[in-house]
Amino acid sequence: MKVNTQSVNFNADKKLINFIQKRMDKLDQFYDKIIKSDVYLKVENTSNKENKIFEVNLSVPGDKFVVKKICKSFEEGADSAVNSLERQLKKRKEKIRAHP
């Protein structure tokens, strides 16, 4: 799957981008018709420790999933967003199977 990663107000290093790509590739196991995914990485200028925003827009035929997570690190955000998308994709697949 093609993952388009954009970092806002900072430059993401290759290690982080590769980590995100690996996590997003796991979604292909649950739903094989994923068209594309856009990942947005943002850092808020606050004194709060949880200032990393990880947002994913996932496109599948006839639908679009948007997940936004605010965490201490982008890796943590990627993990929780992928888990959330995993549940949504499984739910969608079951719906499609139930109503052919």
C-alpha angles and dihedrals in degrees: 000000000000112000116195107202122193124181117201119214095353141054116252115218124234092252092060093045091050090048091052091047091053093049093047092047088062089067089069087072091063102038122015099190098072109141101192144324131220118202122195120194117195135173118208118214098233134122088238114110092223096068102127115103118201114188127179129191108193119190122205127166108290096358146059128209122206121191124178122187129181112202145149093260137020090237091058090046091050092051095049093043092050090049090052093048090047091059092046093049092049089050092050092048091051090049091051091049092049093050109036 
